[in-house]
Amino acid sequence: MEKLSRWTKDTLKSKVIPPYVITWKAGTSKPFISLTFDDGPCPKKTARILERLRKAGARATFFVIGAKAAQDLSLLADIAAEGHELGCHGYNHRRPQEQPSRALMRQELLRTNELIEKVTFRPVKLFRPPCGELSLALLYEIHRAFLRPVLWSKDTFDALGATPQNPRGLFDVTSGDIVLMHDRYAAPWLEVVLEQMERLELRSLPVSRLLEDQVFTVRGPAPNPAAF
């Protein structure tokens, strides 16, 4: 797993949380990956991503911010109608250390899930923590909400200003990868990833569908609340 924050690294080192609780890559040798998009929806930019994915015949997972989604639920409907998956990315994009209480953590998860479920009529399965940062308290609330925490194995660093012309390190996708992009900045990187997929004969599936093809499971038990 690449470039984890110190906060998440400390969580993974905990004796309470085994590392297989958190998903960052699918354990498969089949020619499938997942394209994921964070921090949306963004009216014009998300629509362009959907158009490009449609042309490529690719399916993706969009981890949406509740406060943005609430402004226009039709954007969520457009994403779902194209066969893509919607996941929770929190309501206000707060990192664990910015949350004043576990109760508020849970409230933000459930509030965002309710918005998504109004559109999809299906329970939300996945959660991506803002900035990829996790704490024991957040992990406990994620599992209480029946969500699976998903990080990534390949990061475009698009939100940090990296471009295909000026990347941060090598970027090559392989089977099972979960690729991180952001609605607002994804356009140039999406072209790069789609070109690699075509050259390597890879297909993109929503994360939940990708995980169905794993040869081993990566989900573990919920944290022990006595640890907090």
WOJO-V53619 format. One record per run of one state. SS is the DSSP state (H for helix, E for strand, C for the rest). FROM is the first residue (numbers start at 1). TO is the last residue. If there is no record, write none. Layout:
ss:SS from:FROM to:TO
ss:SS from:FROM to:TO
This chain:
ss:C from:1 to:5
ss:H from:6 to:13
ss:C from:14 to:18
ss:H from:19 to:21
ss:C from:22 to:22
ss:E from:23 to:23
ss:C from:24 to:24
ss:E from:25 to:25
ss:C from:26 to:31
ss:E from:32 to:40
ss:C from:41 to:42
ss:H from:43 to:56
ss:C from:57 to:59
ss:E from:60 to:64
ss:C from:65 to:65
ss:H from:66 to:69
ss:C from:70 to:72
ss:H from:73 to:81
ss:C from:82 to:84
ss:E from:85 to:88
ss:C from:89 to:95
ss:H from:96 to:98
ss:C from:99 to:101
ss:H from:102 to:120
ss:C from:121 to:125
ss:E from:126 to:127
ss:C from:128 to:129
ss:H from:130 to:132
ss:C from:133 to:135
ss:H from:136 to:144
ss:C from:145 to:147
ss:E from:148 to:150
ss:C from:151 to:153
ss:E from:154 to:155
ss:C from:156 to:157
ss:H from:158 to:160
ss:C from:161 to:162
ss:E from:163 to:163
ss:C from:164 to:165
ss:E from:166 to:166
ss:C from:167 to:176
ss:E from:177 to:182
ss:C from:183 to:186
ss:H from:187 to:200
ss:C from:201 to:202
ss:E from:203 to:204
ss:C from:205 to:206
ss:H from:207 to:212
ss:C from:213 to:224
ss:H from:225 to:227
ss:C from:228 to:228
